[in-house]
Amino acid sequence: MTAVGTAAEIDTYVLAMPTPASPVVLPQWITPGNTHPNSRYLDAIWSMAPLIDNPGTNLVKLHWKNCPEPLRDQVKLAAWTMLNGQLRPTYLQTRGVQARSRSGAADMLATCLEWMRLARWLHERQITSLGACTDTEWRAYARERLHQVSRDTAAIICVRLANLWAFDQLSARPSGITRPP
């Protein structure tokens, strides 16, 4: 890439790395009039309130203590990328007609919680990097996780796990997680 770069060399879907002081939700995703406080990237608890405009909706929070420390930074970066990025249209084409580039706050929270669940499962197996999650681990996790859930719930979980890979691809520092089978 040249010092200036060309339009073809710039990927507008890849986000710059957040700093510890970066807001959890970037200003472009907060609607005018939403006055809920915004957390910072370094915070141990992230408020999802800046994404919530409905006064009847619970103002939920994401607690990073629930993610194992060796995997926390990797999952946190993927979560921040999801909160502030958009899935590529080429990826969405493979997901069906109901696929969206961004989801709502409640779905983003549920997705992060699923990613933390995977991180805890990996941690129990002494896997300390998302990049070390191979096809074998994906299949073993799926066997355990999807064993007693409905088909519809299993489909939702699979989309959330695939989105971990997709959002990792949009990070300025991808962890190298493999695409789920």
Buried (B, 14 or more C-beta within 10 A) or exposed (E): EEEEEEEEEEEEBBBEEBEEEBBBBBEEBBEEEBEBEBBEBEBEEBBBBBBBBEEEBEBBEBEBEEBBEBBBEBBBBBBBBBBBBBBBEEBBEEBEEEBEEBBBBBBBBBBBBBBBBBBEBBBEEEBBEBBBBEEEBBEEBBEEBBEEEEEEEBEBBBBBBBBBBBBBBBBEEBBBBBEBE
